[in-house]
Amino acid sequence: MPSILSKILMPHWSVPYNCYEIGHTWTPSCSEAAIELGIIVFKESLKLYTPLYLLSQGLQKGLDVNGLKQSINSIIRSSLFLSFNGFSVILLFCLTRQLMGKFYYSLCAYTPAFIGSLLAITIERPSRRPALALYVANIASETIFRIFISRGYMKPIKNGEILLFTVTMSILLYIIKKNGFGVDPVSLALKFIIGREESKRSNNKQNLSIDSNHMIQTNTFQLSQPVNTIYGKIVAKFYTLFPKHNSCPHKQNSCFSYICYSFLRSFFFGWFGKSAFKTLSKPRAFLLRPNFIIRNNFFSSDNLKFGLFLASFTAIYKGVNCSLRWASNGCHDWHAIIAALFAGPTMFLSPNTSITLYLMWKCIESLYCIGVKKGYIKYVMPTVHIIYAISTAQLFYSAVLEPKHMKPSYMKFLDRVTGNRLHQLNRMVLDVFGTDASAGYETYIPDFDLKYTTKRFQESVLLWLL
């Protein structure tokens, strides 16, 4: 059987060494390596998920006894899911080698990761599976894009992420305008940034005939500030120039104040939120040099630009919506498309490929769900599972054979969750495939037990090292 498969699987793209000599160099036992990695991943997952679930539960419902039990169950279940994912990938990595007789480039990474991930995702809570699939699909698509660019399969488009962001947001915000916000992380984030005012409302399709002069007078007299002061007169003048249309959903009496408030609010949360996150993500550095870390993050031009991007996008999106309500004398779903097309280019202020790709995948998911609901697409039960498995397989392949194309932050996550086991692969041997498997890694020479190494490995690799 191996000889037949070897003719199909490109014998020139293979190495004859065993899994101890290439993969789990820290122990010759395949089962011991898989169990050890599973335990390491479980411990690290507990550290990762415990604050995440407890904080989420505390913010949403409060940490009562039932909430605490629910959080503990979620922490253990998610940790078991990630632990089994690591355990199964190593086990199947070794099993593939034993069945094939060699390590084939086309099988050594994708196959064990795909099967292992497909099994592991069934352990996680069903409600979390789509978010996980979306997350890894985002990172995998970014990794594939980098691989294609490096190999010359495609050329990068200047400001391509901004164009993609604009189109994606136009579709996504139209869906939200038509159907309302969901309960997934992306929808909740957009709900916080854009506000629930610009989502589905019962009066969205009403075309109201309104006397504009009456509208201006009504809004002017609703001012809470006394009009006999200079400030009151200035505000009244702005309210007169930019009054609220009867179909506008916002609480403010003036579209101008609605836009200004949204700009300031989004800028604060964008700038402060990103600065605070970067500060708290490095607790050790913060404790050692708090003044330097705070100053470095809160006065960072990148964080300020991100705040300006978020503020500009929100203000333009809401401003165009208000203008269209005045122009069409009503509130319509298609307003969201036009408003997002005007607001999208603000990403010039802070381009971000990861955010764009994440939103793109969320948009694809939403369109797929709408297609299934309306009967345009046939629902395939394990769609989410397959997307997660394919994406994880791509990430495992890249982490093992082409790490230079991986997102650095995700590589740090993999190093942390696996106890730096990726550093203990025999990357000098994997370099034979010509994919720069050792790029970015320090030179590592495993301390092998010669009883478990093959004669061919000893003659061709160990002697060369000596």
C-alpha positions as a Python dict, from the first residue, in 0.01 Angstrom:
ca = {
    (1, 'M'): (0, 0, 0),
    (2, 'P'): (268, 262, 86),
    (3, 'S'): (448, 190, -241),
    (4, 'I'): (131, 255, -447),
    (5, 'L'): (59, 578, -258),
    (6, 'S'): (421, 692, -291),
    (7, 'K'): (377, 707, -670),
    (8, 'I'): (71, 932, -627),
    (9, 'L'): (207, 1153, -350),
    (10, 'M'): (521, 1276, -527),
    (11, 'P'): (815, 1072, -390),
    (12, 'H'): (1057, 1361, -452),
    (13, 'W'): (861, 1567, -197),
    (14, 'S'): (916, 1332, 94),
    (15, 'V'): (1169, 1245, 364),
    (16, 'P'): (1223, 892, 500),
    (17, 'Y'): (1273, 980, 867),
    (18, 'N'): (1040, 889, 1153),
    (19, 'C'): (821, 1123, 1358),
    (20, 'Y'): (1065, 1130, 1651),
    (21, 'E'): (1344, 1249, 1423),
    (22, 'I'): (1131, 1528, 1272),
    (23, 'G'): (837, 1608, 1499),
    (24, 'H'): (833, 1530, 1871),
    (25, 'T'): (1210, 1543, 1921),
    (26, 'W'): (1171, 1585, 2299),
    (27, 'T'): (1044, 1225, 2344),
    (28, 'P'): (1061, 912, 2123),
    (29, 'S'): (710, 800, 2225),
    (30, 'C'): (427, 915, 1999),
    (31, 'S'): (156, 862, 2261),
    (32, 'E'): (361, 1033, 2532),
    (33, 'A'): (421, 1332, 2303),
    (34, 'A'): (49, 1362, 2222),
    (35, 'I'): (-61, 1331, 2586),
    (36, 'E'): (206, 1573, 2705),
    (37, 'L'): (106, 1834, 2447),
    (38, 'G'): (-260, 1784, 2536),
    (39, 'I'): (-188, 1853, 2904),
    (40, 'I'): (24, 2160, 2823),
    (41, 'V'): (-248, 2303, 2599),
    (42, 'F'): (-515, 2234, 2864),
    (43, 'K'): (-320, 2419, 3133),
    (44, 'E'): (-253, 2717, 2908),
    (45, 'S'): (-614, 2719, 2791),
    (46, 'L'): (-735, 2744, 3151),
    (47, 'K'): (-517, 3054, 3193),
    (48, 'L'): (-655, 3196, 2869),
    (49, 'Y'): (-1026, 3121, 2909),
    (50, 'T'): (-1071, 3181, 3284),
    (51, 'P'): (-1041, 3563, 3281),
    (52, 'L'): (-1220, 3580, 2945),
    (53, 'Y'): (-1533, 3391, 3056),
    (54, 'L'): (-1546, 3540, 3405),
    (55, 'L'): (-1519, 3894, 3270),
    (56, 'S'): (-1780, 3825, 3002),
    (57, 'Q'): (-2020, 3674, 3256),
    (58, 'G'): (-1963, 3959, 3500),
    (59, 'L'): (-2034, 4227, 3239),
    (60, 'Q'): (-2343, 4057, 3098),
    (61, 'K'): (-2531, 3903, 3391),
    (62, 'G'): (-2319, 3937, 3703),
    (63, 'L'): (-2129, 3661, 3884),
    (64, 'D'): (-2399, 3491, 4091),
    (65, 'V'): (-2379, 3122, 4185),
    (66, 'N'): (-2548, 2998, 3866),
    (67, 'G'): (-2344, 3233, 3650),
    (68, 'L'): (-2022, 3115, 3815),
    (69, 'K'): (-2113, 2749, 3754),
    (70, 'Q'): (-2195, 2824, 3393),
    (71, 'S'): (-1864, 3007, 3348),
    (72, 'I'): (-1665, 2721, 3504),
    (73, 'N'): (-1836, 2469, 3274),
    (74, 'S'): (-1758, 2688, 2972),
    (75, 'I'): (-1394, 2730, 3079),
    (76, 'I'): (-1343, 2355, 3119),
    (77, 'R'): (-1524, 2270, 2796),
    (78, 'S'): (-1333, 2523, 2585),
    (79, 'S'): (-1003, 2413, 2742),
    (80, 'L'): (-1083, 2049, 2665),
    (81, 'F'): (-1165, 2143, 2306),
    (82, 'L'): (-831, 2318, 2254),
    (83, 'S'): (-646, 2046, 2444),
    (84, 'F'): (-795, 1768, 2232),
    (85, 'N'): (-714, 1966, 1919),
    (86, 'G'): (-345, 1970, 2012),
    (87, 'F'): (-347, 1605, 2127),
    (88, 'S'): (-520, 1473, 1815),
    (89, 'V'): (-302, 1667, 1570),
    (90, 'I'): (20, 1519, 1713),
    (91, 'L'): (-130, 1169, 1732),
    (92, 'L'): (-254, 1184, 1371),
    (93, 'F'): (76, 1341, 1264),
    (94, 'C'): (253, 1026, 1385),
    (95, 'L'): (-16, 790, 1254),
    (96, 'T'): (8, 943, 904),
    (97, 'R'): (383, 884, 903),
    (98, 'Q'): (342, 521, 1008),
    (99, 'L'): (75, 449, 746),
    (100, 'M'): (260, 619, 460),
    (101, 'G'): (610, 493, 542),
    (102, 'K'): (755, 840, 478),
    (103, 'F'): (681, 1203, 552),
    (104, 'Y'): (514, 1345, 245),
    (105, 'Y'): (501, 1721, 200),
    (106, 'S'): (142, 1695, 75),
    (107, 'L'): (21, 1506, 384),
    (108, 'C'): (243, 1571, 685),
    (109, 'A'): (67, 1891, 794),
    (110, 'Y'): (-275, 1929, 632),
    (111, 'T'): (-419, 1581, 688),
    (112, 'P'): (-361, 1538, 1065),
    (113, 'A'): (-464, 1897, 1138),
    (114, 'F'): (-782, 1873, 931),
    (115, 'I'): (-903, 1546, 1086),
    (116, 'G'): (-798, 1645, 1438),
    (117, 'S'): (-968, 1985, 1416),
    (118, 'L'): (-1284, 1833, 1268),
    (119, 'L'): (-1309, 1605, 1571),
    (120, 'A'): (-1211, 1872, 1824),
    (121, 'I'): (-1469, 2134, 1720),
    (122, 'T'): (-1751, 1896, 1819),
    (123, 'I'): (-1638, 1925, 2183),
    (124, 'E'): (-1684, 2304, 2192),
    (125, 'R'): (-2025, 2458, 2265),
    (126, 'P'): (-2236, 2489, 1946),
    (127, 'S'): (-2291, 2861, 2012),
    (128, 'R'): (-1914, 2926, 2002),
    (129, 'R'): (-1835, 2723, 1690),
    (130, 'P'): (-1926, 2988, 1430),
    (131, 'A'): (-1715, 3252, 1608),
    (132, 'L'): (-1418, 3013, 1624),
    (133, 'A'): (-1454, 2922, 1256),
    (134, 'L'): (-1474, 3290, 1166),
    (135, 'Y'): (-1164, 3372, 1373),
    (136, 'V'): (-937, 3102, 1227),
    (137, 'A'): (-1073, 3159, 874),
    (138, 'N'): (-970, 3523, 906),
    (139, 'I'): (-611, 3438, 1006),
    (140, 'A'): (-587, 3154, 753),
    (141, 'S'): (-705, 3374, 465),
    (142, 'E'): (-449, 3640, 558),
    (143, 'T'): (-178, 3371, 567),
    (144, 'I'): (-281, 3230, 227),
    (145, 'F'): (-277, 3582, 83),
    (146, 'R'): (83, 3629, 201),
    (147, 'I'): (184, 3292, 56),
    (148, 'F'): (27, 3375, -282),
    (149, 'I'): (201, 3712, -291),
    (150, 'S'): (542, 3560, -211),
    (151, 'R'): (502, 3293, -480),
    (152, 'G'): (388, 3540, -743),
    (153, 'Y'): (41, 3388, -784),
    (154, 'M'): (-114, 3731, -733),
    (155, 'K'): (-8, 4091, -692),
    (156, 'P'): (-112, 4313, -403),
    (157, 'I'): (-362, 4586, -491),
    (158, 'K'): (-269, 4926, -356),
    (159, 'N'): (-514, 5017, -77),
    (160, 'G'): (-695, 4691, -150),
    (161, 'E'): (-792, 4642, 214),
    (162, 'I'): (-965, 4982, 213),
    (163, 'L'): (-1167, 4897, -97),
    (164, 'L'): (-1260, 4557, 49),
    (165, 'F'): (-1352, 4718, 382),
    (166, 'T'): (-1580, 4971, 208),
    (167, 'V'): (-1765, 4707, 5),
    (168, 'T'): (-1791, 4471, 302),
    (169, 'M'): (-1930, 4736, 534),
    (170, 'S'): (-2184, 4845, 272),
    (171, 'I'): (-2324, 4492, 256),
    (172, 'L'): (-2295, 4421, 627),
    (173, 'L'): (-2460, 4746, 741),
    (174, 'Y'): (-2737, 4702, 485),
    (175, 'I'): (-2808, 4357, 630),
    (176, 'I'): (-2812, 4507, 980),
    (177, 'K'): (-3040, 4791, 864),
    (178, 'K'): (-3279, 4540, 712),
    (179, 'N'): (-3269, 4263, 973),
    (180, 'G'): (-3129, 4419, 1291),
    (181, 'F'): (-2821, 4330, 1498),
    (182, 'G'): (-2730, 3973, 1585),
    (183, 'V'): (-2575, 3845, 1907),
    (184, 'D'): (-2234, 3748, 1762),
    (185, 'P'): (-1917, 3944, 1858),
    (186, 'V'): (-1906, 4141, 1529),
    (187, 'S'): (-2269, 4249, 1556),
    (188, 'L'): (-2226, 4349, 1920),
    (189, 'A'): (-1915, 4553, 1834),
    (190, 'L'): (-2094, 4731, 1548),
    (191, 'K'): (-2394, 4789, 1773),
    (192, 'F'): (-2166, 4957, 2025),
    (193, 'I'): (-1986, 5168, 1761),
    (194, 'I'): (-2270, 5256, 1522),
    (195, 'G'): (-2550, 5249, 1776),
    (196, 'R'): (-2882, 5071, 1768),
    (197, 'E'): (-3047, 5381, 1615),
    (198, 'E'): (-2921, 5292, 1266),
    (199, 'S'): (-3049, 4934, 1270),
    (200, 'K'): (-3388, 4787, 1181),
    (201, 'R'): (-3682, 4994, 1304),
    (202, 'S'): (-4055, 4966, 1262),
    (203, 'N'): (-4070, 5302, 1082),
    (204, 'N'): (-3779, 5237, 843),
    (205, 'K'): (-3996, 5228, 532),
    (206, 'Q'): (-4231, 5509, 618),
    (207, 'N'): (-4234, 5801, 376),
    (208, 'L'): (-4358, 6094, 578),
    (209, 'S'): (-4469, 6423, 432),
    (210, 'I'): (-4333, 6690, 660),
    (211, 'D'): (-4332, 7066, 666),
    (212, 'S'): (-3965, 7159, 702),
    (213, 'N'): (-4032, 7500, 855),
    (214, 'H'): (-4252, 7345, 1121),
    (215, 'M'): (-3980, 7085, 1179),
    (216, 'I'): (-3715, 7351, 1242),
    (217, 'Q'): (-3937, 7547, 1480),
    (218, 'T'): (-4030, 7236, 1679),
    (219, 'N'): (-3669, 7129, 1725),
    (220, 'T'): (-3557, 7479, 1817),
    (221, 'F'): (-3805, 7508, 2100),
    (222, 'Q'): (-3703, 7167, 2239),
    (223, 'L'): (-3360, 7300, 2343),
    (224, 'S'): (-3281, 7245, 2704),
    (225, 'Q'): (-3035, 7536, 2716),
    (226, 'P'): (-3175, 7886, 2780),
    (227, 'V'): (-3175, 8074, 2449),
    (228, 'N'): (-3099, 8410, 2610),
    (229, 'T'): (-2733, 8312, 2669),
    (230, 'I'): (-2464, 8338, 2402),
    (231, 'Y'): (-2405, 7960, 2416),
    (232, 'G'): (-2777, 7896, 2387),
    (233, 'K'): (-2806, 8123, 2085),
    (234, 'I'): (-2512, 7953, 1912),
    (235, 'V'): (-2656, 7608, 1978),
    (236, 'A'): (-3001, 7723, 1867),
    (237, 'K'): (-2849, 7851, 1543),
    (238, 'F'): (-2684, 7515, 1473),
    (239, 'Y'): (-3009, 7337, 1554),
    (240, 'T'): (-3187, 7564, 1310),
    (241, 'L'): (-2932, 7494, 1037),
    (242, 'F'): (-2917, 7117, 1103),
    (243, 'P'): (-3253, 7013, 1249),
    (244, 'K'): (-3375, 6658, 1303),
    (245, 'H'): (-3594, 6499, 1040),
    (246, 'N'): (-3908, 6334, 1166),
    (247, 'S'): (-3784, 5994, 1044),
    (248, 'C'): (-3443, 6028, 1215),
    (249, 'P'): (-3420, 5764, 1489),
    (250, 'H'): (-3172, 5944, 1714),
    (251, 'K'): (-3270, 6102, 2045),
    (252, 'Q'): (-3085, 6428, 1986),
    (253, 'N'): (-3300, 6715, 1862),
    (254, 'S'): (-3043, 6804, 1596),
    (255, 'C'): (-2866, 6589, 1340),
    (256, 'F'): (-2558, 6807, 1394),
    (257, 'S'): (-2539, 6726, 1766),
    (258, 'Y'): (-2604, 6359, 1686),
    (259, 'I'): (-2305, 6351, 1448),
    (260, 'C'): (-2075, 6547, 1680),
    (261, 'Y'): (-2159, 6328, 1979),
    (262, 'S'): (-2096, 6013, 1773),
    (263, 'F'): (-1759, 6147, 1653),
    (264, 'L'): (-1636, 6230, 2004),
    (265, 'R'): (-1768, 5908, 2157),
    (266, 'S'): (-1614, 5685, 1887),
    (267, 'F'): (-1282, 5867, 1901),
    (268, 'F'): (-1260, 5823, 2278),
    (269, 'F'): (-1346, 5454, 2275),
    (270, 'G'): (-1125, 5382, 1972),
    (271, 'W'): (-821, 5565, 2105),
    (272, 'F'): (-865, 5486, 2476),
    (273, 'G'): (-976, 5126, 2418),
    (274, 'K'): (-680, 5036, 2196),
    (275, 'S'): (-433, 5218, 2423),
    (276, 'A'): (-568, 5050, 2737),
    (277, 'F'): (-567, 4708, 2569),
    (278, 'K'): (-202, 4744, 2463),
    (279, 'T'): (-111, 4862, 2812),
    (280, 'L'): (-285, 4575, 2992),
    (281, 'S'): (-168, 4311, 2742),
    (282, 'K'): (186, 4349, 2882),
    (283, 'P'): (132, 4339, 3261),
    (284, 'R'): (496, 4267, 3345),
    (285, 'A'): (628, 4564, 3146),
    (286, 'F'): (350, 4782, 3288),
    (287, 'L'): (447, 4695, 3647),
    (288, 'L'): (816, 4758, 3582),
    (289, 'R'): (779, 5087, 3389),
    (290, 'P'): (419, 5210, 3422),
    (291, 'N'): (487, 5572, 3325),
    (292, 'F'): (678, 5478, 3011),
    (293, 'I'): (420, 5219, 2899),
    (294, 'I'): (126, 5453, 2957),
    (295, 'R'): (295, 5742, 2779),
    (296, 'N'): (410, 5520, 2493),
    (297, 'N'): (62, 5372, 2434),
    (298, 'F'): (-171, 5664, 2508),
    (299, 'F'): (32, 5906, 2296),
    (300, 'S'): (100, 5657, 2019),
    (301, 'S'): (24, 5797, 1672),
    (302, 'D'): (-114, 5458, 1566),
    (303, 'N'): (-368, 5457, 1849),
    (304, 'L'): (-466, 5817, 1782),
    (305, 'K'): (-511, 5740, 1411),
    (306, 'F'): (-726, 5440, 1497),
    (307, 'G'): (-946, 5662, 1714),
    (308, 'L'): (-974, 5915, 1430),
    (309, 'F'): (-1063, 5640, 1182),
    (310, 'L'): (-1338, 5503, 1406),
    (311, 'A'): (-1471, 5853, 1481),
    (312, 'S'): (-1465, 5962, 1115),
    (313, 'F'): (-1632, 5644, 994),
    (314, 'T'): (-1911, 5672, 1251),
    (315, 'A'): (-1968, 6045, 1196),
    (316, 'I'): (-1973, 6022, 815),
    (317, 'Y'): (-2195, 5713, 820),
    (318, 'K'): (-2449, 5879, 1046),
    (319, 'G'): (-2420, 6215, 871),
    (320, 'V'): (-2492, 6064, 529),
    (321, 'N'): (-2784, 5867, 673),
    (322, 'C'): (-2935, 6185, 816),
    (323, 'S'): (-2882, 6368, 486),
    (324, 'L'): (-3050, 6087, 292),
    (325, 'R'): (-3347, 6090, 528),
    (326, 'W'): (-3391, 6460, 454),
    (327, 'A'): (-3337, 6412, 79),
    (328, 'S'): (-3578, 6118, 43),
    (329, 'N'): (-3819, 6241, 310),
    (330, 'G'): (-3804, 5911, 495),
    (331, 'C'): (-3591, 5625, 625),
    (332, 'H'): (-3497, 5344, 387),
    (333, 'D'): (-3275, 5036, 411),
    (334, 'W'): (-3069, 5133, 106),
    (335, 'H'): (-2945, 5442, 290),
    (336, 'A'): (-2699, 5214, 474),
    (337, 'I'): (-2525, 5115, 148),
    (338, 'I'): (-2469, 5474, 34),
    (339, 'A'): (-2362, 5589, 382),
    (340, 'A'): (-2108, 5304, 417),
    (341, 'L'): (-1964, 5377, 71),
    (342, 'F'): (-1893, 5733, 183),
    (343, 'A'): (-1764, 5629, 526),
    (344, 'G'): (-1550, 5330, 422),
    (345, 'P'): (-1253, 5523, 276),
    (346, 'T'): (-1181, 5666, 623),
    (347, 'M'): (-979, 5350, 678),
    (348, 'F'): (-699, 5541, 503),
    (349, 'L'): (-634, 5687, 849),
    (350, 'S'): (-559, 5344, 1000),
    (351, 'P'): (-541, 5057, 745),
    (352, 'N'): (-592, 4716, 902),
    (353, 'T'): (-599, 4397, 695),
    (354, 'S'): (-701, 4176, 989),
    (355, 'I'): (-1013, 4380, 1069),
    (356, 'T'): (-1107, 4390, 700),
    (357, 'L'): (-1074, 4013, 653),
    (358, 'Y'): (-1262, 3942, 976),
    (359, 'L'): (-1552, 4160, 863),
    (360, 'M'): (-1539, 4002, 517),
    (361, 'W'): (-1584, 3654, 662),
    (362, 'K'): (-1867, 3779, 883),
    (363, 'C'): (-2031, 3927, 573),
    (364, 'I'): (-1997, 3594, 387),
    (365, 'E'): (-2147, 3412, 685),
    (366, 'S'): (-2442, 3653, 698),
    (367, 'L'): (-2508, 3621, 323),
    (368, 'Y'): (-2489, 3242, 352),
    (369, 'C'): (-2743, 3239, 638),
    (370, 'I'): (-2979, 3467, 444),
    (371, 'G'): (-2943, 3245, 136),
    (372, 'V'): (-3029, 2934, 340),
    (373, 'K'): (-3324, 3107, 508),
    (374, 'K'): (-3472, 3213, 175),
    (375, 'G'): (-3405, 2877, 11),
    (376, 'Y'): (-3145, 3001, -236),
    (377, 'I'): (-2874, 2779, -86),
    (378, 'K'): (-2905, 2431, 55),
    (379, 'Y'): (-2791, 2411, 416),
    (380, 'V'): (-2498, 2176, 474),
    (381, 'M'): (-2493, 2061, 835),
    (382, 'P'): (-2118, 2056, 907),
    (383, 'T'): (-2033, 2378, 719),
    (384, 'V'): (-1894, 2553, 1026),
    (385, 'H'): (-1696, 2242, 1124),
    (386, 'I'): (-1542, 2211, 778),
    (387, 'I'): (-1446, 2580, 763),
    (388, 'Y'): (-1280, 2551, 1105),
    (389, 'A'): (-1097, 2231, 1008),
    (390, 'I'): (-971, 2364, 672),
    (391, 'S'): (-857, 2692, 826),
    (392, 'T'): (-681, 2522, 1118),
    (393, 'A'): (-512, 2280, 878),
    (394, 'Q'): (-377, 2575, 680),
    (395, 'L'): (-248, 2741, 998),
    (396, 'F'): (-83, 2418, 1117),
    (397, 'Y'): (83, 2373, 778),
    (398, 'S'): (212, 2731, 781),
    (399, 'A'): (334, 2711, 1142),
    (400, 'V'): (533, 2396, 1062),
    (401, 'L'): (654, 2453, 706),
    (402, 'E'): (613, 2825, 621),
    (403, 'P'): (623, 3021, 949),
    (404, 'K'): (745, 3340, 780),
    (405, 'H'): (396, 3393, 636),
    (406, 'M'): (218, 3358, 969),
    (407, 'K'): (84, 3656, 1160),
    (408, 'P'): (342, 3723, 1438),
    (409, 'S'): (77, 3766, 1709),
    (410, 'Y'): (-78, 3430, 1623),
    (411, 'M'): (263, 3262, 1625),
    (412, 'K'): (314, 3399, 1976),
    (413, 'F'): (-24, 3254, 2074),
    (414, 'L'): (75, 2912, 1934),
    (415, 'D'): (410, 2925, 2116),
    (416, 'R'): (235, 3009, 2441),
    (417, 'V'): (-42, 2751, 2416),
    (418, 'T'): (194, 2467, 2310),
    (419, 'G'): (469, 2543, 2559),
    (420, 'N'): (710, 2643, 2276),
    (421, 'R'): (695, 2295, 2124),
    (422, 'L'): (707, 2446, 1775),
    (423, 'H'): (1064, 2551, 1855),
    (424, 'Q'): (1157, 2187, 1914),
    (425, 'L'): (1069, 2058, 1569),
    (426, 'N'): (1368, 1943, 1364),
    (427, 'R'): (1336, 2231, 1120),
    (428, 'M'): (1677, 2167, 963),
    (429, 'V'): (1532, 1850, 808),
    (430, 'L'): (1205, 2021, 709),
    (431, 'D'): (1409, 2281, 519),
    (432, 'V'): (1465, 2016, 252),
    (433, 'F'): (1118, 2102, 115),
    (434, 'G'): (1242, 2452, 30),
    (435, 'T'): (971, 2638, 224),
    (436, 'D'): (1204, 2805, 478),
    (437, 'A'): (1063, 2601, 766),
    (438, 'S'): (1335, 2733, 998),
    (439, 'A'): (1283, 3100, 908),
    (440, 'G'): (1256, 3310, 1222),
    (441, 'Y'): (1359, 3023, 1451),
    (442, 'E'): (1681, 2980, 1640),
    (443, 'T'): (1915, 2693, 1548),
    (444, 'Y'): (1797, 2390, 1744),
    (445, 'I'): (1983, 2058, 1752),
    (446, 'P'): (1776, 1791, 1933),
    (447, 'D'): (1939, 1560, 2187),
    (448, 'F'): (1831, 1230, 2032),
    (449, 'D'): (1831, 889, 2194),
    (450, 'L'): (2006, 688, 1919),
    (451, 'K'): (1812, 373, 2010),
    (452, 'Y'): (1501, 529, 1854),
    (453, 'T'): (1661, 684, 1546),
    (454, 'T'): (1682, 508, 1210),
    (455, 'K'): (2009, 405, 1048),
    (456, 'R'): (1940, 627, 751),
    (457, 'F'): (1889, 929, 978),
    (458, 'Q'): (2211, 857, 1164),
    (459, 'E'): (2409, 827, 840),
    (460, 'S'): (2262, 1125, 652),
    (461, 'V'): (2178, 1377, 926),
    (462, 'L'): (2362, 1305, 1250),
    (463, 'L'): (2696, 1245, 1081),
    (464, 'W'): (2652, 1567, 884),
    (465, 'L'): (2592, 1758, 1210),
    (466, 'L'): (2909, 1612, 1357),
}
